[in-house]
Amino acid sequence: MITPQQFLEDLLQEKTSSTCRSLLSVSVVLMFLTLKASAAPFQNLDFEQANTNRLSTDPSSGLVFGSTADFLPGWQVEQALIVTQANPAFPIQSRTNQVDTIWFRSAPQLLETTEVLTDSSDIFPNVPKVGTYSLLLATCACTGFETYLSLIQRGDVPANATTLTLDGFISWSGDLSGSNRSAEVTMDGIPLERVPPPTGSLTWNAAAFQGQNVALRFTIGPGWAARIDGFRFTLGTAFSGITRNRDGTITIRWSGGGTLEAAAAVNGPWQDVTGATSPYTFTPTGAMLFARIRQ
């Protein structure tokens, strides 16, 4: 006996390269829309949930510090030290540890600022973005060892996600010999492909992980400095809801623009629904109607 999930997957195979993978039947959509509800969305992608009410000061150094859980709720921070050359005078071992405390040289102004940025200062990574919380990271490409910093979180990739973008700036702070290792994003350990151009805000292709629950890891390589204002998914077209109205009409909703197409059979022929925008209300004229979004 075929399951509803198998039936839906069979329907989604009826597509072309110019048509997004959003296909529904009005007769069964009420059941299908509940099959892939997001149970664990990513948290605090824009870093705006920082809690600065529990800051402490170290009397000996004057540095301000707080817990990673307060400053970056939803995220784990991991630091890796890799020994590249043995040094008897400075014996260290490669290691990886979780960062539980974040330190600052002054109070929350390093996180949030009202400073007016000039064109030149806006590209320098350790100047926070006006009115927002920014995460400042720096790693070392030192003689004998290198350091890496990673932001880690598990969550659901949106079902219609196409790319993941880092809002902020990354600049090289050391010898250019390592400049090709600026930053990497993986999902479940699989590196994402960088979307060109490689300058400015960094963007990675996330389409292969649409609708999946994954371990997201962003890693900044040795010798780089970064000011990160957050991460964001770019969403493609996708159906988001359907309502059977009391008057017998049906209202469908979708995101991402595109052209609504309709057909009486899953194999077509498909026709544009002229002037249709989301939300779109219509009166069904047959027992079965299929709809899809063409990008």
C-alpha positions as CSV (number, residue, x, y, z in Angstrom):
1,M,0.0,0.0,0.0
2,I,1.5,3.4,-1.0
3,T,1.9,5.9,1.8
4,P,0.9,9.6,1.6
5,Q,4.6,10.5,1.8
6,Q,5.4,8.2,-1.2
7,F,2.5,9.5,-3.2
8,L,3.7,13.1,-2.6
9,E,7.3,12.2,-3.6
10,D,5.9,10.6,-6.8
11,L,4.1,13.8,-7.6
12,L,7.2,15.9,-7.0
13,Q,9.0,14.0,-9.6
14,E,6.8,15.6,-12.3
15,K,8.8,18.7,-12.8
16,T,11.1,20.4,-15.3
17,S,14.3,22.4,-14.7
18,S,12.4,25.6,-15.0
19,T,9.7,24.6,-12.5
20,C,10.3,24.7,-8.8
21,R,9.6,21.6,-6.7
22,S,6.3,22.8,-5.4
23,L,3.4,20.7,-6.6
24,L,0.1,20.1,-4.9
25,S,-3.3,18.6,-5.5
26,V,-6.3,20.5,-4.0
27,S,-7.9,17.2,-3.0
28,V,-5.1,16.0,-0.8
29,V,-3.1,19.1,0.1
30,L,-4.6,19.4,3.6
31,M,-2.9,16.2,4.5
32,F,0.4,16.9,2.7
33,L,1.0,20.3,4.2
34,T,1.4,18.6,7.7
35,L,4.0,16.1,6.6
36,K,7.0,18.4,6.7
37,A,6.3,20.8,9.5
38,S,9.5,22.5,10.7
39,A,10.0,21.1,14.2
40,A,13.4,22.6,15.0
41,P,14.1,25.9,13.1
42,F,17.5,27.5,13.5
43,Q,17.6,30.0,16.3
44,N,19.2,33.5,16.6
45,L,20.6,33.5,13.0
46,D,20.9,37.3,13.3
47,F,22.5,37.3,16.8
48,E,19.8,39.8,18.0
49,Q,18.8,37.7,21.0
50,A,22.0,38.5,22.9
51,N,21.4,38.9,26.7
52,T,23.8,41.5,28.1
53,N,22.2,41.7,31.6
54,R,24.7,39.3,33.2
55,L,28.1,40.8,32.3
56,S,31.0,40.4,34.8
57,T,34.3,42.1,35.1
58,D,37.6,40.4,35.9
59,P,39.3,42.6,38.6
60,S,42.9,41.6,37.5
61,S,42.5,42.5,33.8
62,G,39.5,44.8,33.7
63,L,38.1,42.7,30.9
64,V,34.3,42.2,30.7
65,F,33.0,38.7,30.1
66,G,29.8,36.7,29.9
67,S,28.6,33.2,28.9
68,T,28.3,32.1,25.4
69,A,24.8,30.9,26.2
70,D,23.8,34.5,27.0
71,F,25.6,36.2,24.1
72,L,24.9,33.6,21.5
73,P,21.7,31.7,22.4
74,G,21.2,28.7,20.2
75,W,24.8,28.5,19.1
76,Q,27.9,26.6,20.2
77,V,31.4,28.1,19.7
78,E,34.3,25.8,19.1
79,Q,38.0,26.6,19.0
80,A,40.6,24.4,17.4
81,L,44.4,24.7,17.7
82,I,46.4,22.8,15.2
83,V,50.2,22.4,15.7
84,T,52.0,22.8,12.4
85,Q,55.6,22.8,13.6
86,A,57.0,21.4,16.9
87,N,58.6,24.0,19.2
88,P,60.5,22.5,22.2
89,A,60.6,26.0,23.8
90,F,56.8,26.3,23.6
91,P,55.4,22.8,23.8
92,I,51.7,22.7,22.8
93,Q,49.4,20.0,21.5
94,S,46.6,20.1,18.9
95,R,43.3,20.3,20.6
96,T,39.6,21.3,20.2
97,N,37.5,22.8,22.9
98,Q,34.1,24.4,23.3
99,V,34.1,28.1,24.2
100,D,31.8,28.7,27.2
101,T,32.8,32.3,27.9
102,I,33.2,35.4,25.7
103,W,35.5,38.2,26.7
104,F,35.4,41.9,25.9
105,R,37.6,44.9,26.5
106,S,34.6,47.0,27.4
107,A,30.9,46.7,28.1
108,P,28.3,45.9,25.4
109,Q,29.3,48.8,23.2
110,L,31.5,46.3,21.5
111,L,28.4,44.4,20.6
112,E,26.1,47.3,19.7
113,T,27.1,50.8,18.7
114,T,25.5,54.0,17.5
115,E,28.7,55.1,15.8
116,V,28.3,56.7,12.4
117,L,30.3,54.5,10.0
118,T,32.2,56.0,7.0
119,D,32.6,54.2,3.7
120,S,36.1,53.3,4.7
121,S,35.4,52.0,8.2
122,D,32.4,50.0,7.1
123,I,34.6,47.5,5.3
124,F,36.9,47.0,8.4
125,P,35.6,43.8,10.0
126,N,35.9,44.8,13.7
127,V,33.6,47.8,13.5
128,P,30.1,46.7,14.6
129,K,27.2,47.4,12.3
130,V,25.1,50.4,13.5
131,G,22.2,49.4,15.8
132,T,22.7,45.6,15.6
133,Y,24.6,43.0,17.5
134,S,27.7,41.8,15.7
135,L,30.0,38.9,16.4
136,L,33.7,39.7,16.1
137,L,36.0,36.7,15.4
138,A,39.8,36.6,14.9
139,T,42.1,33.6,14.4
140,C,45.8,33.2,14.3
141,A,48.2,31.9,11.6
142,C,51.2,31.9,13.9
143,T,54.6,30.3,13.6
144,G,54.2,26.7,14.7
145,F,50.4,26.6,15.1
146,E,47.1,27.8,13.6
147,T,43.7,28.4,15.2
148,Y,40.2,28.0,13.8
149,L,36.9,29.2,15.2
150,S,33.5,27.5,14.5
151,L,29.9,28.4,15.1
152,I,27.7,25.3,15.4
153,Q,24.0,24.8,15.5
154,R,21.5,22.1,14.5
155,G,18.2,23.0,12.9
156,D,15.9,22.6,10.0
157,V,16.8,24.1,6.6
158,P,13.7,25.8,5.2
159,A,12.0,23.6,2.6
160,N,12.5,26.2,-0.1
161,A,16.0,27.5,0.9
162,T,18.3,28.1,-2.1
163,T,21.4,29.8,-0.5
164,L,22.8,30.7,2.9
165,T,24.5,34.1,3.2
166,L,26.8,35.5,5.8
167,D,26.0,39.2,6.4
168,G,29.2,41.0,7.4
169,F,32.8,41.2,6.3
170,I,35.9,39.0,6.5
171,S,39.4,40.3,5.9
172,W,42.9,38.8,6.0
173,S,44.9,39.8,9.0
174,G,48.2,38.0,8.3
175,D,50.4,36.5,5.6
176,L,48.4,36.0,2.3
177,S,49.8,32.5,2.0
178,G,46.7,31.2,3.7
179,S,44.1,33.5,2.2
180,N,42.2,30.7,0.4
181,R,41.0,29.3,3.7
182,S,38.9,32.3,4.8
183,A,35.7,30.6,5.7
184,E,33.8,27.3,5.2
185,V,30.2,26.2,5.8
186,T,29.3,22.6,6.2
187,M,26.0,20.8,6.8
188,D,26.3,17.4,8.4
189,G,30.0,17.6,7.6
190,I,29.5,18.2,3.9
191,P,31.1,21.4,2.6
192,L,28.7,23.8,0.8
193,E,29.7,25.2,-2.5
194,R,30.5,28.9,-2.5
195,V,28.4,31.0,-4.8
196,P,30.4,33.6,-6.7
197,P,31.5,36.3,-6.4
198,P,33.9,35.3,-3.5
199,T,34.1,39.0,-2.3
200,G,31.8,40.9,0.0
201,S,29.1,39.0,1.9
202,L,29.8,35.3,1.5
203,T,27.0,33.0,0.1
204,W,26.8,29.2,-0.1
205,N,24.5,26.9,-2.1
206,A,22.1,25.3,0.4
207,A,19.6,23.8,-2.0
208,A,20.8,20.2,-1.6
209,F,19.7,20.3,2.1
210,Q,16.2,21.7,1.6
211,G,13.8,20.6,4.4
212,Q,16.5,18.6,6.2
213,N,17.5,18.8,9.9
214,V,21.3,19.4,9.8
215,A,24.3,20.3,11.9
216,L,25.3,23.7,10.5
217,R,29.0,24.6,11.1
218,F,30.6,27.9,10.0
219,T,34.4,27.9,10.4
220,I,36.8,30.8,10.0
221,G,40.3,29.8,8.9
222,P,43.6,30.8,10.5
223,G,44.7,34.4,10.2
224,W,41.3,35.9,9.4
225,A,39.2,38.5,11.1
226,A,35.5,38.6,10.7
227,R,32.6,40.9,11.7
228,I,29.4,38.8,11.4
229,D,26.1,40.5,11.6
230,G,24.2,37.2,11.1
231,F,23.2,34.5,8.7
232,R,20.2,34.3,6.4
233,F,18.6,31.8,4.1
234,T,17.4,33.0,0.7
235,L,14.1,31.3,-0.1
236,G,12.8,30.2,-3.4
237,T,9.1,29.6,-4.4
238,A,7.1,27.3,-2.2
239,F,3.4,26.7,-1.3
240,S,2.8,27.8,2.3
241,G,-0.9,27.2,2.9
242,I,-4.3,26.3,1.6
243,T,-7.8,27.2,3.0
244,R,-11.2,25.8,2.1
245,N,-13.5,28.7,2.6
246,R,-17.2,28.5,3.7
247,D,-18.4,29.7,0.4
248,G,-16.8,26.8,-1.5
249,T,-13.8,28.7,-2.7
250,I,-10.2,27.8,-2.0
251,T,-7.4,30.2,-1.1
252,I,-3.8,29.1,-1.7
253,R,-0.7,30.9,-0.5
254,W,3.0,30.7,-1.6
255,S,6.2,32.6,-1.1
256,G,9.0,33.6,-3.4
257,G,7.0,35.1,-6.3
258,G,6.9,33.1,-9.5
259,T,4.0,32.3,-11.9
260,L,1.1,30.1,-10.7
261,E,0.2,27.3,-13.1
262,A,-2.8,25.0,-13.0
263,A,-3.8,21.7,-14.6
264,A,-6.5,19.1,-14.3
265,A,-3.9,16.2,-14.3
266,V,-0.5,15.9,-12.7
267,N,1.1,15.5,-16.1
268,G,-0.6,18.6,-17.5
269,P,-1.1,20.4,-19.8
270,W,-0.2,23.3,-17.5
271,Q,-1.6,26.8,-18.0
272,D,-0.7,30.1,-16.4
273,V,-3.2,31.5,-14.0
274,T,-3.3,35.1,-15.4
275,G,-2.8,37.8,-12.7
276,A,-2.6,35.3,-9.8
277,T,-0.6,36.5,-6.8
278,S,-0.5,35.1,-3.3
279,P,-2.9,34.8,-1.6
280,Y,-5.1,33.6,-4.5
281,T,-8.7,32.6,-4.2
282,F,-10.6,30.6,-6.8
283,T,-13.7,28.4,-7.2
284,P,-12.8,24.8,-8.1
285,T,-14.5,23.6,-11.3
286,G,-13.5,19.9,-11.2
287,A,-13.0,17.0,-8.8
288,M,-9.2,17.3,-9.0
289,L,-6.9,20.3,-9.6
290,F,-3.1,20.6,-9.5
291,A,-1.1,23.7,-9.1
292,R,2.6,24.6,-9.2
293,I,4.9,27.6,-9.2
294,R,7.1,28.3,-12.2
295,Q,10.2,30.4,-11.4
